[in-house]
Amino acid sequence: MSHVFLEMTMTVDGFTAAPGVSIEHPLGIEGERVHEWLFGTGTGDQPRERAMFNPGYGTDGAADAAPDEIDRSVAARMFDTTGAFVMGRRTFDVGEGPWGDESTFEGRPCFVVTNRPREPFVRGGSHFEFVTGGVAEAVARASEAAHAASVCILGGADVARQALAAELVAEVRLHLVPVLLGEGSRLFPEERTERVELEPLGVEQGARATHLRYRVVRGD
């Protein structure tokens, strides 16, 4: 199976979105702050370039990179070795409109975990398939489509937890946003979950987020 990594942004108090996630409010009501490091604005009134839509921009790990450049470089790395994406149905539903016909996923195939079947289609150069057999099947199909490249799990939070519980994830990339939302969608709820050991691989301080990388430690 391909190298599988989980890519998630959350607030300091553990939320991936504000309350009220919907088609009209993809990140919840006034939840744009959560992904500001990807889609936020720059200083003053000048709009900041959308890093996720411009994966060619990066600092190539330059030690003297400015914090804003670090945010952009980290966003670009999502595409460096990725051959396919996996996401949950809510992530797809709220993202389909904003993505439009843009090449959001740079032509990589996308596999949507869902219990509501839908015919495959192509948009923005990416082939979208809807998988009703669970996250393990979605990751397996994405791995096959990736042709030895990595598979990126974008979320949402429920799919992320399922993938971790099923021991499908080799690497976790967390982008920690310096804000306390107080409520919303938690990445890791307080309910009991299986213990997962993580080995730190790196940390970078951007202008709008702290970027953490961990290897998932497997037992013998």
MIPAVO-603217 format. One line per field, with one value per atom (N, C-alpha, C): residue number from 1; residue in three letters; atom name; x, y, z. Coordinates in steps of 0.001 Angstrom, whole numbers, plus 524288, in hexadecimal, padded with zeros to 5 digits. Example, Ala and Ser with C-alpha at 12.3 -4.5 7.8 and 13.67 -1.06 7.14 Angstrom:
seq <- [1 1 1 2 2 2]
type <- [ALA ALA ALA SER SER SER]
atom <- [N CA C N CA C]
xx <- [83386 8300C 83390 83232 83566 83264]
yy <- [7E9C6 7EE6C 7F31C 7F736 7FBDC 8001E]
zz <- [81E78 81E78 81E78 81BA8 81BE4 81EBE]
% end
This chain:
seq <- [1 1 1 2 2 2 3 3 3 4 4 4 5 5 5 6 6 6 7 7 7 8 8 8 9 9 9 10 10 10 11 11 11 12 12 12 13 13 13 14 14 14 15 15 15 16 16 16 17 17 17 18 18 18 19 19 19 20 20 20 21 21 21 22 22 22 23 23 23 24 24 24 25 25 25 26 26 26 27 27 27 28 28 28 29 29 29 30 30 30 31 31 31 32 32 32 33 33 33 34 34 34 35 35 35 36 36 36 37 37 37 38 38 38 39 39 39 40 40 40 41 41 41 42 42 42 43 43 43 44 44 44 45 45 45 46 46 46 47 47 47 48 48 48 49 49 49 50 50 50 51 51 51 52 52 52 53 53 53 54 54 54 55 55 55 56 56 56 57 57 57 58 58 58 59 59 59 60 60 60 61 61 61 62 62 62 63 63 63 64 64 64 65 65 65 66 66 66 67 67 67 68 68 68 69 69 69 70 70 70 71 71 71 72 72 72 73 73 73 74 74 74 75 75 75 76 76 76 77 77 77 78 78 78 79 79 79 80 80 80 81 81 81 82 82 82 83 83 83 84 84 84 85 85 85 86 86 86 87 87 87 88 88 88 89 89 89 90 90 90 91 91 91 92 92 92 93 93 93 94 94 94 95 95 95 96 96 96 97 97 97 98 98 98 99 99 99 100 100 100 101 101 101 102 102 102 103 103 103 104 104 104 105 105 105 106 106 106 107 107 107 108 108 108 109 109 109 110 110 110 111 111 111 112 112 112 113 113 113 114 114 114 115 115 115 116 116 116 117 117 117 118 118 118 119 119 119 120 120 120 121 121 121 122 122 122 123 123 123 124 124 124 125 125 125 126 126 126 127 127 127 128 128 128 129 129 129 130 130 130 131 131 131 132 132 132 133 133 133 134 134 134 135 135 135 136 136 136 137 137 137 138 138 138 139 139 139 140 140 140 141 141 141 142 142 142 143 143 143 144 144 144 145 145 145 146 146 146 147 147 147 148 148 148 149 149 149 150 150 150 151 151 151 152 152 152 153 153 153 154 154 154 155 155 155 156 156 156 157 157 157 158 158 158 159 159 159 160 160 160 161 161 161 162 162 162 163 163 163 164 164 164 165 165 165 166 166 166 167 167 167 168 168 168 169 169 169 170 170 170 171 171 171 172 172 172 173 173 173 174 174 174 175 175 175 176 176 176 177 177 177 178 178 178 179 179 179 180 180 180 181 181 181 182 182 182 183 183 183 184 184 184 185 185 185 186 186 186 187 187 187 188 188 188 189 189 189 190 190 190 191 191 191 192 192 192 193 193 193 194 194 194 195 195 195 196 196 196 197 197 197 198 198 198 199 199 199 200 200 200 201 201 201 202 202 202 203 203 203 204 204 204 205 205 205 206 206 206 207 207 207 208 208 208 209 209 209 210 210 210 211 211 211 212 212 212 213 213 213 214 214 214 215 215 215 216 216 216 217 217 217 218 218 218 219 219 219 220 220 220]
type <- [MET MET MET SER SER SER HIS HIS HIS VAL VAL VAL PHE PHE PHE LEU LEU LEU GLU GLU GLU MET MET MET THR THR THR MET MET MET THR THR THR VAL VAL VAL ASP ASP ASP GLY GLY GLY PHE PHE PHE THR THR THR ALA ALA ALA ALA ALA ALA PRO PRO PRO GLY GLY GLY VAL VAL VAL SER SER SER ILE ILE ILE GLU GLU GLU HIS HIS HIS PRO PRO PRO LEU LEU LEU GLY GLY GLY ILE ILE ILE GLU GLU GLU GLY GLY GLY GLU GLU GLU ARG ARG ARG VAL VAL VAL HIS HIS HIS GLU GLU GLU TRP TRP TRP LEU LEU LEU PHE PHE PHE GLY GLY GLY THR THR THR GLY GLY GLY THR THR THR GLY GLY GLY ASP ASP ASP GLN GLN GLN PRO PRO PRO ARG ARG ARG GLU GLU GLU ARG ARG ARG ALA ALA ALA MET MET MET PHE PHE PHE ASN ASN ASN PRO PRO PRO GLY GLY GLY TYR TYR TYR GLY GLY GLY THR THR THR ASP ASP ASP GLY GLY GLY ALA ALA ALA ALA ALA ALA ASP ASP ASP ALA ALA ALA ALA ALA ALA PRO PRO PRO ASP ASP ASP GLU GLU GLU ILE ILE ILE ASP ASP ASP ARG ARG ARG SER SER SER VAL VAL VAL ALA ALA ALA ALA ALA ALA ARG ARG ARG MET MET MET PHE PHE PHE ASP ASP ASP THR THR THR THR THR THR GLY GLY GLY ALA ALA ALA PHE PHE PHE VAL VAL VAL MET MET MET GLY GLY GLY ARG ARG ARG ARG ARG ARG THR THR THR PHE PHE PHE ASP ASP ASP VAL VAL VAL GLY GLY GLY GLU GLU GLU GLY GLY GLY PRO PRO PRO TRP TRP TRP GLY GLY GLY ASP ASP ASP GLU GLU GLU SER SER SER THR THR THR PHE PHE PHE GLU GLU GLU GLY GLY GLY ARG ARG ARG PRO PRO PRO CYS CYS CYS PHE PHE PHE VAL VAL VAL VAL VAL VAL THR THR THR ASN ASN ASN ARG ARG ARG PRO PRO PRO ARG ARG ARG GLU GLU GLU PRO PRO PRO PHE PHE PHE VAL VAL VAL ARG ARG ARG GLY GLY GLY GLY GLY GLY SER SER SER HIS HIS HIS PHE PHE PHE GLU GLU GLU PHE PHE PHE VAL VAL VAL THR THR THR GLY GLY GLY GLY GLY GLY VAL VAL VAL ALA ALA ALA GLU GLU GLU ALA ALA ALA VAL VAL VAL ALA ALA ALA ARG ARG ARG ALA ALA ALA SER SER SER GLU GLU GLU ALA ALA ALA ALA ALA ALA HIS HIS HIS ALA ALA ALA ALA ALA ALA SER SER SER VAL VAL VAL CYS CYS CYS ILE ILE ILE LEU LEU LEU GLY GLY GLY GLY GLY GLY ALA ALA ALA ASP ASP ASP VAL VAL VAL ALA ALA ALA ARG ARG ARG GLN GLN GLN ALA ALA ALA LEU LEU LEU ALA ALA ALA ALA ALA ALA GLU GLU GLU LEU LEU LEU VAL VAL VAL ALA ALA ALA GLU GLU GLU VAL VAL VAL ARG ARG ARG LEU LEU LEU HIS HIS HIS LEU LEU LEU VAL VAL VAL PRO PRO PRO VAL VAL VAL LEU LEU LEU LEU LEU LEU GLY GLY GLY GLU GLU GLU GLY GLY GLY SER SER SER ARG ARG ARG LEU LEU LEU PHE PHE PHE PRO PRO PRO GLU GLU GLU GLU GLU GLU ARG ARG ARG THR THR THR GLU GLU GLU ARG ARG ARG VAL VAL VAL GLU GLU GLU LEU LEU LEU GLU GLU GLU PRO PRO PRO LEU LEU LEU GLY GLY GLY VAL VAL VAL GLU GLU GLU GLN GLN GLN GLY GLY GLY ALA ALA ALA ARG ARG ARG ALA ALA ALA THR THR THR HIS HIS HIS LEU LEU LEU ARG ARG ARG TYR TYR TYR ARG ARG ARG VAL VAL VAL VAL VAL VAL ARG ARG ARG GLY GLY GLY ASP ASP ASP]
atom <- [N CA C N CA C N CA C N CA C N CA C N CA C N CA C N CA C N CA C N CA C N CA C N CA C N CA C N CA C N CA C N CA C N CA C N CA C N CA C N CA C N CA C N CA C N CA C N CA C N CA C N CA C N CA C N CA C N CA C N CA C N CA C N CA C N CA C N CA C N CA C N CA C N CA C N CA C N CA C N CA C N CA C N CA C N CA C N CA C N CA C N CA C N CA C N CA C N CA C N CA C N CA C N CA C N CA C N CA C N CA C N CA C N CA C N CA C N CA C N CA C N CA C N CA C N CA C N CA C N CA C N CA C N CA C N CA C N CA C N CA C N CA C N CA C N CA C N CA C N CA C N CA C N CA C N CA C N CA C N CA C N CA C N CA C N CA C N CA C N CA C N CA C N CA C N CA C N CA C N CA C N CA C N CA C N CA C N CA C N CA C N CA C N CA C N CA C N CA C N CA C N CA C N CA C N CA C N CA C N CA C N CA C N CA C N CA C N CA C N CA C N CA C N CA C N CA C N CA C N CA C N CA C N CA C N CA C N CA C N CA C N CA C N CA C N CA C N CA C N CA C N CA C N CA C N CA C N CA C N CA C N CA C N CA C N CA C N CA C N CA C N CA C N CA C N CA C N CA C N CA C N CA C N CA C N CA C N CA C N CA C N CA C N CA C N CA C N CA C N CA C N CA C N CA C N CA C N CA C N CA C N CA C N CA C N CA C N CA C N CA C N CA C N CA C N CA C N CA C N CA C N CA C N CA C N CA C N CA C N CA C N CA C N CA C N CA C N CA C N CA C N CA C N CA C N CA C N CA C N CA C N CA C N CA C N CA C N CA C N CA C N CA C N CA C N CA C N CA C N CA C N CA C N CA C N CA C N CA C N CA C N CA C N CA C N CA C N CA C N CA C N CA C N CA C N CA C N CA C N CA C N CA C N CA C N CA C N CA C N CA C N CA C N CA C N CA C N CA C N CA C N CA C N CA C N CA C N CA C N CA C]
xx <- [80340 80000 80367 80175 8044B 80529 808F0 80997 804B5 80221 7FD43 7FE36 7FCFD 7FD8F 7F872 7F7B6 7F309 7F466 7F153 7F257 7EDA6 7EE58 7E9F7 7EBA6 7E828 7E8EE 7E537 7E736 7E3C5 7E586 7E1EE 7E315 7E5F0 7E7E1 7EAA8 7E718 7E1FC 7DE75 7DC0C 7DE46 7DD12 7D8AA 7D6E0 7D287 7D474 7D1F2 7D34E 7CFA7 7CB60 7C7A2 7C449 7C1FC 7BE68 7B90F 7B586 7B043 7AD6F 7A9BB 7A66E 7A8C2 7ABDC 7AE06 7A992 7A9BB 7A5A3 7A7CC 7A49A 7A62A 7A76D 7A43F 7A50A 7A9B8 7AAF6 7AF4F 7B2C9 7B643 7B970 7BCC1 7BE68 7C193 7BE86 7B95D 7B61C 7B541 7B1B7 7B07D 7B51C 7B750 7BBF9 7C099 7C0D7 7C517 7C9B0 7C9A7 7CDE4 7D333 7D321 7D804 7DB20 7D86B 7DB14 7DEE2 7DD4A 7E0A4 7E2ED 7E36E 7E58A 7EB17 7EE0C 7F376 7F385 7EF43 7EECF 7EC16 7E7DF 7E485 7E3C1 7E6F9 7E61F 7E802 7E805 7E9C0 7EEFB 7F1C9 7F6D9 7F645 7FA6D 7FA37 7F70A 7F494 7F17E 7ECE1 7EBD5 7E766 7E90D 7EDFD 7EFD3 7EE8A 7EBB8 7EA74 7EF4B 7EF85 7F3E2 7F2B9 7F695 7F5FA 7F43B 7F0AF 7EEC5 7F2E2 7F550 7F9B8 7F816 7F38A 7F1F8 7F108 7EFA6 7EEAB 7F398 7F7EF 7FCDB 80138 800F5 804B4 80A38 80B18 81068 81378 810B7 81356 81595 81A89 81CD6 82231 82443 82966 82D71 82BB8 82F4E 83269 82FD2 83243 83670 83659 83A4A 83A33 83EC9 83F1A 83D90 83E49 83D27 837EF 83481 82F79 82C3A 8296A 825E4 82142 81ECF 81A71 8161D 814C9 810AC 8124B 81745 81944 8191A 819EA 819AE 8142F 81034 80AD3 809EC 80BB5 80AE1 80DE0 8129F 815D2 8136E 81172 80EF1 80A1E 80710 80279 80416 80854 80A2B 80BCC 80DFA 80FE8 80B9F 806C3 80274 8024E 8045B 80420 80936 80D68 81293 812C4 810D1 8112A 80BCF 807AE 80267 80073 7FE80 7FC52 7F672 7F401 7EE50 7ECA4 7E7B5 7E582 7E0D5 7E01E 7DB88 7D8EF 7D3C3 7D0E3 7CB95 7C924 7C3E3 7BFD4 7BAF9 7B6D6 7B59C 7B5BD 7B496 7B8CC 7BDB4 7C1F4 7C105 7BF5D 7BE3A 7B98D 7B551 7B082 7B14B 7B417 7B4D2 7B91A 7BC78 7C0B6 7BF77 7BBA4 7BA8C 7B95C 7B640 7B4E7 7B992 7BC68 7C0F9 7C531 7C5FC 7C9F2 7C891 7C379 7C1C2 7C4B5 7C621 7C909 7CEE8 7D0A7 7D63B 7D91D 7DE19 7E148 7E34A 7DFA1 7E0F3 7E4A9 7E3E5 7E70B 7EB05 7EC2C 7F04F 7EFCC 7EAF5 7EA0D 7EA77 7EB9F 7EBF8 7E680 7E5ED 7E0DE 7DF56 7DA3F 7D833 7D41E 7D459 7D0CF 7CDC3 7C897 7C52B 7C284 7C375 7C104 7BB6B 7B799 7B227 7AE9C 7A9E5 7A5D5 7A184 7A28E 79ED9 7A16D 7A031 7A2BD 7A1EA 7A5C2 7A574 7A901 7A77D 7AA9F 7AFC5 7B413 7B914 7B8A3 7BBE6 7BC0B 7C169 7C27D 7C77E 7C682 7C99B 7C94E 7CEB7 7D024 7D542 7D9B8 7D8D2 7DCE5 7DD3E 7DA34 7DA51 7D58D 7D682 7D257 7D073 7CB76 7C92B 7C615 7C754 7C473 7C23B 7BD8E 7BAD5 7BAD5 7BD2B 7BE3A 7BA94 7B751 7B386 7B561 7BA16 7BC06 7BF5A 7BF90 7C288 7C7D5 7CA67 7CF4A 7D3AD 7D3BB 7D7E0 7D79A 7D2DC 7D248 7D3E7 7D26F 7D3D7 7D9BF 7DC6E 7E224 7E4A1 7E288 7E4A3 7E417 7DF92 7DEC0 7E20D 7E2A3 7E5F6 7EBA0 7ED4B 7F2A6 7F3B9 7EFFB 7F0A3 7F0E3 7ED91 7ED7B 7F249 7F4C4 7F948 7FE2D 7FE3D 802BE 807D1 807E3 80C79 80D89 80AA4 80B13 807F4 80839 8058D 7FFB0 7FCC9 7F734 7F662 7F3A2 7F289 7ECE1 7EC0C 7E6C9 7E5C7 7E1F2 7E0DD 7DCFC 7DA5F 7D646 7D0FC 7CCBB 7CCB7 7CE7A 7CD03 7CEEA 7CD60 7C89C 7C6CE 7C9F0 7CAD7 7CE03 7D397 7D5AB 7DAF2 7DB50 7D77F 7D785 7D6F8 7D394 7D2E9 7D7F5 7DA9E 7DF7A 7E3AA 7E403 7E7C8 7E676 7E17F 7DFDB 7E0DE 7E06F 7E142 7E701 7EA6D 7F014 7F17B 7EEDB 7EFE2 7F3C2 7F4A6 7F7B2 7FD51 80103 8068C 808B4 80659 8085A 803CE 80447 8004F 802BB 80020 801CC 7FD7F 7FEAE 7FAE8 7FC93 7F8E3 7F9E3 7F6C6 7F990 7F733 7F676 7F18B 7F035 7EF9A 7F225 7F21C 7ED0B 7E8EE 7E3EE 7E0FA 7DDBC 7DA51 7D4B9 7D280 7CD2D 7C91C 7CA3F 7C691 7C271 7C116 7BD38 7BDD5 7BB7F 7BBE1 7BCAA 7BF5B 7C06B 7C5D2 7C60F 7CB0E 7CDAC 7D2D1 7D5B6 7D5D7 7D6D4 7D6FE 7D328 7CE6B 7CA88 7CC4E 7C97C 7CAEF 7C988 7C67E 7C524 7CA04 7C9D6 7CE65 7CFE7 7D4E3 7D6F3 7DBCF 7DD6B 7E21C 7E6F0 7EAB5 7EF8B 7F2D6 7F4FC 7F85E 7FD61 801CF 806DA 808EF 80AFA 80D12 812BA 815EA 81B61 81C0C 81DE8 81E89 82266 820E7 82454 82622 82328 824C5 8209D 8223F 81EB6 8209F 81D02 81E49 81A5D 81C57 818E8 817AD 812E2 81126 80ED9 80CDB 80A89 80535 80257 7FD00 7FC01 7FFFD 7FF4D 80496 8047F 80916 8084F 80C2E 80BA5 80EB8 80BE8 80E2A 80DD5 81200 8120C 8137F 8108E 81181 8115A 814A1 81434 810D3 80D3C 80A01 80D3D 80DF9 81123 80DD6 80F8B 80CC1 80EFB 80B9E 80D6B 80FE1 812BF 8152D 81115]
yy <- [7FB5C 80000 804DA 80905 80DF2 81032 813BB 816D9 81A37 819E5 81CBC 820CF 825AA 829B4 82CA8 82E74 83154 8371A 83A5B 84001 842CE 84513 8478C 84CAD 85081 85575 855AB 85758 857E7 85C7B 85E63 8629F 86074 863E3 86237 85EF5 8601C 85CF7 85874 85727 85239 8521D 856A1 856BB 85751 8546D 854C6 85874 859EF 85D85 85FE4 8646D 866FD 86454 8658B 86341 864FB 861BE 8633B 8622E 85E00 85CA1 85B59 85DB3 85CE4 85E4A 85D92 85F18 864EE 86805 86DB3 86F36 86C14 86D36 86861 8677A 862AE 861CD 865F4 8656E 866FD 86709 868B9 86E95 8706A 875FC 878F8 87C79 87F85 87BF6 8777E 873D3 87457 87857 878FA 8798B 87B44 87BF9 876E6 87275 86D76 86C68 86D92 86C8E 87186 8758B 87A7A 879E6 8762A 87579 8738E 87117 86F61 8736D 875C0 87902 87E80 88013 8850A 889A5 88E24 892ED 89486 897AD 8998F 89E71 8A174 8A633 8AA4E 8ADBA 8B1D4 8AF9C 8B1E1 8B032 8ACEA 8AB69 8A862 8A2A6 8A03B 89AB5 8975C 8933C 88FA2 88B67 88A01 88602 880EB 87E34 87940 87512 873A6 87005 86AB3 868CF 86393 86345 8679D 867AA 868EC 869AD 86AF5 86796 8625F 85EDA 85F74 86274 86343 8670D 86A0A 86DE9 86B3C 86C2F 869D3 86C0E 86AE7 86CD0 86881 863B8 85F45 85EA7 85FB9 85EE6 862D9 86770 86B63 86CDB 86CCE 86DCA 8735A 8770E 87C82 87E37 87A86 87BC7 87F0A 882E8 8860A 882B1 88409 880D6 88014 88432 883AE 87FEF 88010 87C75 876CE 87619 870DC 86EAD 871D3 87010 86E40 87149 86FFC 86B19 86A9C 86613 86114 8615C 85CCC 85B3F 85F0D 85DDF 85B43 85D19 85AD8 85535 853D8 84E8E 84A72 84C26 84878 8459F 8482B 845FD 8436A 8440A 84260 83CAA 83935 83394 83102 8342A 83212 83056 82B7C 82977 82921 82954 82900 82B29 82CD2 82F09 82BD3 82BA8 8293C 82D4E 82D8B 8314C 82F15 8316A 82FE6 832A2 830D2 83306 838A8 839FA 83F61 84306 84157 84488 8457A 8416C 84208 845A4 844B5 847AD 84D85 84EFA 85496 856EA 85399 85593 855D6 852BB 85255 857A2 85AC2 85FEA 86390 8647D 867EB 86605 860E2 85EE5 86026 85FB6 860CF 85D83 85FF7 85D3E 85E2D 86083 86164 85C34 85C3D 85785 85716 856C0 856D2 8526D 84DDF 84952 847E3 84BB2 84B16 84623 844AF 8402C 83AE6 83AD6 835D1 83395 82E62 82BFA 82CA2 82D0C 82DCE 829A7 8277E 8235D 82544 82554 8278C 82321 822F3 81F0B 820C3 81D6C 81F0B 81A52 81B36 8172F 818AF 81CBB 81E82 81DF6 819D8 818F4 81D82 81E55 8224A 8208D 821C8 82044 82346 820C2 8238B 827F5 82BE2 83021 832AB 835D9 83899 83E72 84107 846B5 848CA 84D02 84F58 84BA2 847E7 84425 83F87 83F91 83B47 837C0 832B1 82EC5 82DB1 82E9D 82DC7 828AE 82543 82063 8203C 81DEF 81DC6 8182E 81770 81242 81132 80D28 80BEA 8078E 80588 8012C 802B7 807C4 80978 80BC4 80DED 810B4 80D14 80836 80497 8037E 802CB 801E8 806BF 80B52 8102E 810D4 80FB9 81036 80C2D 80770 80361 804F2 80704 808A0 80D5E 810ED 8157B 813D9 81010 80E1F 80BBD 808D4 80683 80AB9 80EB6 812E4 8165D 8168F 81A00 81802 81303 810BE 81191 80FDB 81002 8155F 81960 81E7B 81E54 82292 822B4 8238F 82224 8233E 82721 82B60 82F6A 82F0F 82E72 82E8F 8341C 836B9 83C2F 83CEE 838DD 83962 83876 839AF 83C7A 83958 83B6C 83953 8339E 83230 82CCF 828FA 82A52 826F9 8269C 82AE5 82AE0 8271C 82748 823CC 81E1A 81D1F 817C9 815A7 818E1 81731 81606 81937 8184B 8134D 81288 80DE8 808ED 80948 804B6 803E6 8071E 806CA 8074A 80AE5 80BDA 81050 8136B 8183E 81768 8190B 818A7 81DC9 82225 82745 82AF9 82E23 83206 8376F 83AD1 8403C 843B4 84648 849AF 84F5E 852A8 85841 85AED 85CDA 85EE0 864CD 8667A 86C02 86E96 87315 8758C 8786F 8756A 877A7 8738E 87548 871D0 872C6 86F16 86FC2 86EF2 86B63 86A5D 86653 865CE 861EF 86105 85CC7 85B71 85599 85421 84E9E 84D34 84998 84804 843D5 84439 8401A 83B3E 83C01 837A4 838B3 83698 83765 834FF 83629 83435 82E7A 82C41 826BA 8235E 81ECA 81B54 8196D 819CB 817DE 81493 811A6 80E83 811FB 8104E 81342 812E2 8174B 81787 81A5C 817D0 81A40 81D01 821BA 824D8 82651 8261E 827BE 82CE7 8310A 83616 835C7 83810 83849 83DCB 841B2 84708 84AF0 84FD1 8541C 85906 85BFE 860F0 8650C 869B5 86DEE 87195 87186 87512 879FF 87D5D 8823C 8815C 87D71 87CA1 8773A 873E5 86EA8 86C51 868B6 86590 86042 85EA3 859F8 8557A 85151 84CE6 847FC 844E5 83FE8 83B8E 8372D 832AB 82DA9 829F5 824AC 8217C 81E6F 81B0E 81639 81550 810FB 80C14 80808 80310 7FF68 7FC43 7F866 7F3CE 7F092 7EBE6 7E7C6]
zz <- [80000 80000 80000 7FDBB 7FD87 802FC 80367 80823 808BC 80D48 80E3A 81276 81141 8153F 815F5 81ABF 81C45 81C9B 81A15 819DD 81C42 820FB 823AC 8262B 82612 828C2 82D63 831ED 83672 839D1 83D0A 840AA 84574 848BE 84D72 850F6 850FF 85432 85125 84C9F 84A13 8462F 84447 8409D 83AFB 83769 831E4 82EEF 8315A 82EF1 83338 83204 8359E 8354F 838F5 838AA 833B7 831FD 82D93 82844 827C7 822AB 81EED 81A3F 8165D 81106 80D05 807C2 807A6 80A6F 80A87 80DD6 811CA 8155A 815C4 811FA 811DE 816B7 81958 81E14 822F1 8227C 826CC 82699 829DC 829FC 82C4B 82937 82A9E 82BCE 8291E 82A11 8265C 82306 81F3B 821DE 826C1 829B7 82A0D 82A12 82ABF 82646 82182 81CFF 81AAE 81DDE 81BEF 819DB 81C10 81A38 81494 812DE 80D6D 80A0A 80C18 808D8 80AFF 80ECD 81160 80E38 810B7 80E33 8106C 80D82 80F36 81274 812EC 815FD 81322 8162D 813D2 810D9 80C4A 80929 80486 80454 7FFEB 800A4 7FCE6 7FD73 7FD0F 80046 80012 7FC18 7F8FA 7F4FE 7F76E 7F4DE 7F6F6 7F64B 7FAA6 7FA6A 7F86A 7FA14 7F881 7F2A6 7F044 7EAAA 7E79D 7EA4F 7E7C6 7E9F9 7E947 7EBC4 7E9C1 7E5A5 7E3C7 7E71B 7EA78 7EDB9 7F277 7F3B7 7F861 7F972 7FE16 7FF90 7FF88 7FE4B 7FE16 80320 80783 80C93 80DFF 80B9B 80CB9 8127F 814F8 81A98 81C01 8184E 81967 81717 815FB 813A8 8176E 8154F 81876 81A23 81E99 8207D 81C76 8198C 815A9 81153 80FE8 80BF3 80DE9 812F5 8153B 814AD 815D9 81525 80F8B 80BCD 8064B 804B9 806AC 80563 80795 80C5E 80EC1 80BA0 809F0 806B8 801A4 7FF56 7FA6C 7FB0E 7FF9D 80088 80072 8012F 800FD 7FBBA 7F7B7 7F273 7F0BA 7F3BE 7F1F6 7F05A 7F3A2 7F28C 7F22F 7F236 7F272 7ED1A 7ECF3 7E818 7E827 7ECD9 7ED45 7F28C 7F2DE 7F7A0 7F973 7FEA5 8010B 8047F 80455 8078F 80900 80CF0 80E70 80B23 80B8C 8084D 809C6 80ED6 81040 80E29 80E79 80C4C 80680 803BE 7FE28 7FD4F 8003F 7FF66 80035 8045D 80563 801F9 7FFCF 7FC92 7F6D5 7F50E 7EF76 7ED0B 7EFBA 7EDAD 7ED50 7F1AD 7F172 7EDBB 7ED3C 7E9A8 7E40B 7E2C9 7DD77 7D97E 7D53E 7D120 7D181 7D5E1 7D6A1 7D73C 7D5E5 7D66F 7DC09 7DFB7 7E549 7E6D2 7E49E 7E611 7E1DD 7DE8F 7DAA0 7D75A 7D630 7D2D8 7D585 7DAA4 7DD64 7DE3C 7DE20 7DF36 7E4EE 7E5E9 7EB2E 7EC62 7F125 7F2C8 7F789 7F712 7FB0D 7FE14 8033D 8069C 807BF 8067B 806F4 8078C 8098B 80975 805A6 80286 7FE87 7F92E 7F64E 7F143 7ED7D 7EA2C 7E611 7E1A9 7DCEA 7D872 7D859 7D6C7 7D649 7D252 7D2FD 7CF2E 7CF48 7CB6C 7CAFC 7CB65 7CEB4 7CF2D 7D06F 7CDE6 7CED2 7CDAF 7CA2C 7C8D1 7CC7C 7D0B9 7D491 7D3E7 7D462 7D41F 7D9A6 7DAAD 7DFD1 7DFD5 7E391 7E444 7E9C8 7EA4C 7EF49 7F14F 7F5EF 7F809 7FC96 7FC18 8002E 803C7 802CF 805F3 80A8F 80BE0 8106C 80F0F 81319 81240 8107B 81263 810CD 80AF4 808F7 80356 80044 80239 7FF85 7FF43 80396 803AF 80013 7FFFC 7FC8D 7F6D4 7F562 7EFFA 7EE97 7F252 7F16C 7F0CD 7F3F7 7F3A9 7EE52 7EC52 7E722 7E2EF 7E36B 7DF8B 7DFDE 7E485 7E547 7E2A5 7E11E 7DE62 7E16F 7E65A 7E9D3 7EC2A 7EA93 7ED22 7F23B 7F549 7FA52 7F9B0 7FDCB 7FE22 8028A 80175 80556 80715 80C30 80E6A 8105A 80DF2 80F2C 813A2 8152E 81916 81697 81951 81E32 822E5 8276C 82C53 82D18 82BA6 82C73 82926 82434 820CD 822DB 824D3 8270C 82B9F 82F1F 833B0 83209 82E3F 82C61 82A05 826FF 8247C 8288B 82C9C 830C3 833BC 834FA 837E6 834CD 82FA1 82C4B 82AF6 82D39 82C5C 8268E 823FA 81E71 81D9D 821B8 82136 822FA 81FB3 82104 8231F 821A5 82332 82426 82842 82997 82909 82600 82565 8279A 82BF4 82E8D 82E02 82CB8 82C39 8308A 83474 8393D 838CF 838EB 8383D 83D9C 83E83 843AC 844DE 845C3 8475A 84A77 84E20 85123 84F52 84C71 84A7C 84EC9 85264 8569B 8554B 85044 84E9E 848C5 846F7 84175 840BE 83C8E 83B5C 83D60 84112 84350 84004 83F7D 83CDD 8404C 8455E 8490A 84D82 84D29 8514D 85672 85A8B 85FB3 8607D 85CF5 85D77 85D20 85F78 85FB5 85A44 8590C 8541B 85526 8513C 851C3 85221 85542 855DF 850F2 84F4F 84AB2 84C3A 84BB4 84CE0 84803 848CD 84487 84594 84188 841E6 83EF5 841A0 83EFF 83A79 83617 83187 8304C 831F5 830CB 83259 832F6 83430 83173 82F4D 82CB6 82E7B 82FA0 83161 82CE2 82B1B 8270B 82959 825EE 827B5 82A2B 82850 82A08 82C55 82C74 82EA9 83008 833C7 83508 83277 82F60 82C2A 82E9E 83015 832E4 82F8E 82FA8 82CE0 830AD 8305D 833BC 8308D 83215 8300D 833C6 831AA 834EA 83647 83B60 83D41 83D78 83AD5 83AC7 83EE9 84146 84503 8423E 84539 842F9 841A7]
% end
